[in-house]
Amino acid sequence: MDLILKIFPDLNQTQKKQFELLENLYWNWNKKINVISRKDLEFLYIKHVLHSLSIAKIVKFKRGSNVLDVGTGGGFPGIPLAIFFPTTNFHLIDSIGKKIKVVQAIANELKLKNVTCQTIRAENINDKYDFIVSRAVTRMPLFFKWVKNNIKSKSIHEIENGILYLKGGNLQDELKSFPKSTIYNLNSYLKDSFFETKKLVHLAI
């Protein structure tokens, strides 16, 4: 939590309180329904919260814009981003109902009015969004196939509408079909060893 406040010093009191509550909420819910490995839960703010917030270093979501979080799992990156961008609308989806149950409960306890949660596969979503975010649910070619028709044509942000994909490792082979993709090395923005190999891929559509 201290690291988050150091990197994002302009959080208001409501946001600070919401981020502080995350630890107990996830520990309590994880005892009932396992959505985060116990090992990772001990590093919740680095491996999950701050990793999710790395997107905020690349783009500032505007008021009223719409973001789809595909394969949200335990609510990442959607929940931290919804706290950080309270005037942006976030739609969090996962095909596993028990995960969405946890995410919905956490969103309710945090009083996040800008979050909707749904048990559904990405291929069955018909709405349009400014951005689609995700944390490495599959290889980019398949992910692109799932969501390519769900992006709004008109861009209102400093970067074009499209996919914002958090992933690590060597992405050269995976992205060879997407020559216009932009890769951001997260260790340029977040000074922790966890982020040394972590990247954010922006694929404009």
N, C-alpha and C positions, 0 to 999 in steps of 0.2 A: 504493500500500500504506500509506503514511503517513496518508493521508486516511481510509482504512478504520479504522486503529487509533485515529485521533482521534475518529471518529464512534461506533465500537464499542470502547471501551477495555477491556471486560471479557472479551475473547477469551482463552481459555486457550492454553497453549503448543502443543498439538496443532493447534488451529484456526489459530493464527498461522502455523505451519509449512505447513499445507495451503494457506492463501491465498498464501503466498509461492511455493509450488511451481507455482501456476497459470500464471504468466507463461511459464516455460520449457516447461511441458507443452503449452501452446497454440501457442507458437512452433514447437516441434518437430513436433507433429502437423499444424499448418497447412501445413507444407512438403510433407506427404504427401497430405493431404486437406483442401482448402480449406473451412473451416466459418465463418471470420470474415474479413472483408475486411482486407487488409494495413493500410489506413488506420486502421480501427477497432482492430486488434490493438495498435497503438502506444498506444492509450488504453484498454487492456483493463480496468484497475481502475475507471475512471470509467464508461465506456459499457456495460460488461457486468457486472462484479462488483458494484460499488456500486449500479448500477441494479437489479440483482436483489435486493440486500439491502434496498432501500427497502421491500420488503414487510414486513420485520422491524420497521419503524417503525410499522406499522399493526396487526399481529397477531403475537402470540407463540404459535407452534405448540406444542401440548402433547405431552408424552411419549406415544408410541403412536398419535398421530393420523396420518392418511393424506392425502397431497397428490399430485395428478396434474399433471404439467407437460406441456401439450399443445403440440406443435410446438417441442420443446426446442432444435432446431438444434444449436448447439455445446455445449448443456448449460445454457442460461440460460432462466429463473432457477433451475432445479433444482439444479445443482451448488453454487453459492454458498450457497443456502438449506440444502442438506443438510449442508454444513460448519457453518453457523451453528446449525442445529437437529439435532444428532446423534442425538436420541432420537425424531425424527419420521421416518416412512417416506415416501420419495419415489419415485414411479413416473414415469420420464421417457420420453416417446414421441415419435416422429417417423415420418413416412411414408417418409423417405429413409434407406435402410439404411447408407450410408457415414457419415452424420452420427452415427447411433447407434453405429457402430463406434468412432468417436472418443470419444464420450461415455462409453461403457462402459470404454474403455481408460483414460481419465482418472480415472473413478471407482475403477477397480482400483488405479491407481498411487497414488491418495490414500488407499487403504484405507477407502473409504466403504462401510460395511456396511449403511447405511440407504438405499441406492440400487439400484433395478432399472431396466434400460433395455430398451426393446422397439421394434422396427420395426412399427408398426401405425397405422392411421388412428383418429382420435378416435371416429368413428362406430361403430367395431367394439369399443370397450371396454365391458365389461359390469359391471365392479366399481363399488363405491361409495366415495366419498372425502369427507373433511371440506371440502377446498377444491380447486379446480382453478385453477392458475396458468398464465399465458401472457404472451408479449410480442407483442401485435399481429399475430397470424397471419392474422386476417381481421376483417371488421366484426362487431360484437357480435351482431346478429340471427342471423347464420349460426353463429357460435361457440356461442351459447346453444342453438341447435337441436341442435348436435353433442353437447353435454354435459349438457343439462338433466336427464337421467335418471340421472346418475352422482354425484349429491350425496346424502350421508347425511341422513336427516330430523332426527336428534337433534344439536343443536349443543352443543359443550362449551367453546367459546372465547368471548372477550368480544364478538366480532361473530358474526353468524349464518353458518352454512355457506353456501358459494356460490362464485362466480367472483371471482378477484383478477386483474385484467387491466391490464397495463402498456401505456400508449399515450400518444401526444402529440397536440397540436393541438386543434382545436375539435371536441368530441364531442357537441354539442347535437343535431344531426340523427341521429347514430348511436344515441343513447340515448333518443330521444323515445318509444320503445315500452317503456322501462324506467324509469318515473317514480320507483321506489323505489331506484334505484341511487345510490350515494354516490361522489362524486369527491374524491379527495385530491390536492392540488397538491404535487408532490414538492419543489418549491423551498422549501416551508415546513419541510422536514425536512433537506434536503441542500443546503448552500450552495456550489453550483458552477454556472457558467453553463449547463452541459449540461442541468441539470434545470429551467430556467426554464419550459419548455413541457411538461414531462413530468408525466404523471398516473398515478394508480392508481385504477382503477374497481373498487368492490366491489358485486357484484350478488348479493344474497341469493336463494336458491332454496328 
